[in-house]
Amino acid sequence: MTNPASYRPKAGEIPTQPGVYKFRDAGGRVIYVGKAKNLRSRLSSYFQDVGNLHARTATMVTSASAVEWTVVSTEVEALQLEYSWIKEFDPRFNVKYRDDKSYPWLAVTVGEEFPRVMVGRGAKKKGTRYFGPYSHAWAIRETVDQLLRVFPMRSCSNGVFRRSGQIGRPCLLGYIDKCSAPCVGSISADDHRDIVDDFCDFMAGNTNTFVRRIRAEMYAASEALDFEKAARLRDDLGAIQKALEKQAVVLGDGTDADVIALAEDPLEVAVQIFYVRGGRIRGQRGWVADRVEEGETPDLVEDFLLQLYAGADDHDVVPSLPTPTPSRRCFPSAGAAGSGSGCHSVATRGRCRRPSPATPPRP
């Protein structure tokens, strides 16, 4: 155990500008990364009497043997550099929000010539577009099975796809019109891509467009006395409505939003996020993290949002905050008195720029 006074910077040595700082242990490993509007004020708080510090903070400063800092021009640069360092060094004392379970994703392999829809778990891969996550894999499989009537895109594995192409005969889904059978050349790559794009638009929340289009085509077919086509479109419309019934409507105006709830106690922080698209809940996910220090609720929310959105891909659009600030309502958590507090924030979807990893300047 190290005495923090042994590596405390000299008086006046720490600048008052914004910046990012690192604590290192005796082996040179980075164990904590933080940012500050005023480096001198922030770092000085770590070198007070250890007995006055939060237990985890006291453990961190007594495990460290050196502190370094980098001055930046703005708070935005500090945010970018902090994210870059946390991702690079994975410090053990930083708050890490871990999944409380492995959630299933709905994935579309848009990087392939003939994209495939599938349900999977684990880390995201490049060239794949993800929807969700969802609470139950069986529920999203049922939804996909219904939607394949309307969007007959490929859903088979690469092995089945190649084998069907070799024998010149599609699998069962091709015969029951739940796949357009690109494996045997029944549809071109461009036309199949159009089906995939429509499916992705539907899963992204643009449902009303497809409902109106199919209903109009159904009425047109009926007026033209093409009752077979009208019946098929009627069944397609029923499949869409059945899929939509599984998703609760929470915002009647059709808003796209990420609804985040946070509950905390002296030891842990728990976060739940509901992905709302077109006013309907499209996915849900939860995280739990150990408290590292006595940070205020806004600091915990900031840390969570940084980890949630900073690594998002182009389709995980960062919510745009209402002007001038997001709507936030804090209240006691449900359950036993004194169990913690909760904070709900709602942010609508928009095109905000994500923090990008910055090249750390020299101290």
NORTA-V745238 format. One record per pair of residues at least 4 apart in sequence whose ideal C-beta (glycine too) atoms are under 8 Angstrom apart, sorted by the first residue. I is the first residue (numbers start at 1). GAP is how many residues later the second one is. Records with the same first field share a line. If there is no record, write none. Layout:
BEGIN
I = GAP  GAP
END
This chain:
BEGIN
1 = 61  62
2 = 4  5  24  60  61  62  63
3 = 59
4 = 4  42  43  46  57  58  60
5 = 42
6 = 59
7 = 57  58  59  60
8 = 39
9 = 4  5  34  58
14 = 25  26  29  30  55
15 = 4  24  25  54  56
16 = 22  23  24  25
17 = 21  22  54  55
18 = 17  18  19  20  21  53  54  55  56  57  59  60
19 = 16  17  20  50  51  52  53  59
20 = 13  14  15  16  49  50  52  58  61  62  65
21 = 12  13  14  15  18  21  22  46  47  48  49
22 = 8  10  11  45  46  47  63  67  69
23 = 7  8  9  10  37  38  41  43  44  68  70
24 = 4  5  6  7  40  41  42  43  44
25 = 4  6  38  39  40
26 = 39
29 = 60
30 = 55  59  61
31 = 29  32  33  60  61  62
32 = 28  32  59  61  62  260
33 = 49  52  53  56  58  61
34 = 8  48
35 = 40  43  44  46  47
36 = 5  6  7  42
37 = 5  38  41
38 = 4
39 = 4  30  32
40 = 4
41 = 4
42 = 4
43 = 4  24  26
44 = 4
46 = 7  11  15  21
47 = 14
48 = 4  5
49 = 4
50 = 8  11  12
51 = 7
53 = 4  5  8  240
54 = 4  237  238  239  240
55 = 4
56 = 4  37  234  235  236  237
57 = 4  235  236  237
58 = 4
59 = 4  34
60 = 4  33  232  233
63 = 30
68 = 295
69 = 294
70 = 11  290  291  292  293
71 = 292
72 = 5  6  9  289
73 = 4
74 = 4
75 = 4
76 = 4  279
77 = 4  281
78 = 4
79 = 4  227  276
80 = 4  275  276  277  278
81 = 4  277  279
82 = 4  224
83 = 4  223  227  272  274
84 = 4  273  274  275  276
85 = 4  6  275
86 = 4  5  8
87 = 224  270
93 = 199
94 = 198  209
95 = 174  194  195  196  197  205  208  209
96 = 193  211
97 = 172  174  190  191  192  206  207  210  211
98 = 189  190  191
99 = 4  186  187  188
100 = 170  186  187  188
101 = 185
102 = 19  20
103 = 18  29  30  31  32  181  182
104 = 15  16  17  28  29  30  32  33  36
105 = 14  15  16  19  25  26  27  28  29
106 = 11  12  13  24  25  26  28  34  38  97
107 = 10  11  12  13  21  22  23  24
108 = 7  8  9  20  21  22  23  88  91  92
109 = 6  7  9  18  19
110 = 5  17  18  19  86  90
111 = 4  15  16  17
112 = 4  15
113 = 76
114 = 40  47  68  69  75  78
115 = 38  39  77  78  81
116 = 37  38  39  40  41  42  45
117 = 27  31  36  37  38  79  82
118 = 37
119 = 18  21  22  25
121 = 16
124 = 4  6  189
129 = 71  186
130 = 185  186
131 = 69  72  73  151  152
132 = 8  143  150  151
133 = 150  151  152
134 = 5  6  149  150
135 = 4  149
136 = 4
137 = 4
138 = 4
139 = 4  107
140 = 4
141 = 4
142 = 4  104
143 = 4  100  103
144 = 4  11
145 = 33
146 = 93  94  96  97
147 = 4  52  55  92  93  96
148 = 4  5  7  25  30  31
149 = 28  29  86  87  90
150 = 52  60  64  86  89  90
151 = 44  45  47  48  51
152 = 21  25  26  27  28  43
153 = 26  27  39  42  43  46
154 = 7  25  26  28  29  38
155 = 18  23  24
156 = 4  5  8  15  17  23  27
157 = 4
158 = 4
159 = 4
160 = 4  11
161 = 4  22
162 = 4  21
163 = 4
164 = 4  5  6  7  10  17  19  20
165 = 18  19
168 = 16
169 = 15
170 = 4  5  9  11  13  14  16
171 = 4  8  12
172 = 4
173 = 5  6
174 = 4  5  6  7  9  10  12
180 = 6  7  11  12  15
181 = 5  6
182 = 4  5  6  7  10
187 = 4  5  8
188 = 4
189 = 4
190 = 4
191 = 4
192 = 4
193 = 4
194 = 4
195 = 4
196 = 4
197 = 4
198 = 4  12
199 = 4
200 = 4
201 = 5  8  9
202 = 4  5  8  38
203 = 79
204 = 73  111
205 = 51  72  73  75  77
206 = 4  72
207 = 4  33  37  71  73
208 = 4  46  70
209 = 4
210 = 4  30
211 = 4  26  29  30
212 = 4
213 = 4
214 = 4  19  22  23  26
215 = 4  22
216 = 4
217 = 4  16
218 = 4  12  15  16  19
219 = 4  11
220 = 4
221 = 5  6  8  9  12
222 = 4  5  8
226 = 4
227 = 4
228 = 4
229 = 4
230 = 4
231 = 4
232 = 4
233 = 4
234 = 4
235 = 4
236 = 4
237 = 4
238 = 4
239 = 4
240 = 4
241 = 4
242 = 4
243 = 4
244 = 36
247 = 33  34  35
248 = 32  33
249 = 30  31
250 = 9  24  26  29  30  31
251 = 4  6  25  28
252 = 27
253 = 26
254 = 24  25
255 = 21  24  93
256 = 20  21  22  92  93
257 = 19  62  89  90  91  92
258 = 15  16  17  18  61  88  89  91
259 = 14  15  17  85  86  87
260 = 11  12  13  14  41  44  45  84  85  86  87
261 = 10  11  12  81  82  83
262 = 7  8  9  35  38  39  42  80  81  82
263 = 6  7  8  70  76  77  78  79
264 = 4  5  6  27  33  36  76  77
265 = 74  75
266 = 25
267 = 23  24
268 = 20  21  22  23
269 = 19  20  21  22  31  35
270 = 16  17  18  19
271 = 15  16  17  18  33
272 = 12  13  14  15
273 = 11  12  13  35
274 = 7  9  10
275 = 6  7  8  9  10
276 = 4  5  6
277 = 5  72
287 = 17
289 = 15
291 = 4
295 = 4  5  8
296 = 4
297 = 4  33  44  46
298 = 4
299 = 4
300 = 4
301 = 4  42  44
302 = 4
303 = 4
304 = 4
305 = 4
306 = 4  49
307 = 4
308 = 4
309 = 7  9  45
310 = 44  45
312 = 4  5  6  42
317 = 32  33  34  35
318 = 32  33  34  35  36
319 = 28  29  30  31  33
320 = 27  28  29  30  31  32
321 = 4  5  26  31
322 = 4  5  25  26
326 = 19  20  21
327 = 18  19
328 = 15  16  17
329 = 14  15
330 = 11  12  13  14
331 = 10  11
332 = 5  7  8  9  10
333 = 6  7  8  9
334 = 8
335 = 4
END
